[in-house]
Amino acid sequence: GHAHGHHPSSSTTAASAPAVVDTTEAEVRHIDRERQRLTLRHGELQGLNMPPMTMLFRVRNPAQLNGLQVGTRVRIQVVSEGGSMVVTYLQVLP
């Protein structure tokens, strides 16, 4: 039977504050494929209370760096994790 193994439907979440996710448009300034880092000049991240600036992000999925070039315009989804900014989703803009 497939009865066991399902999770209870109660929405119990970790005690830590939920991670804030925000999206913005950005321009690629530097790509560090070895360390899976990206320097981006990004727009305002209201949810993260960050003004537009140029800063370093970690990239969750290194495949997202494929085909990227300095100067590429991208739309990014950023999550704040333990004090560092992590790009969880990246879309190259036309």
DAHU-V866920 format. One line per field, one symbol per residue. burial: 1 if it has 9 or more other ideal C-beta (glycine too) atoms within 8 Angstrom, else 0. A space follows every 50 residues. Layout:
burial->???
//
This chain:
burial->00000000000000000000110111110011000111110100100100 00000011100001100100011111111100001111010100
//
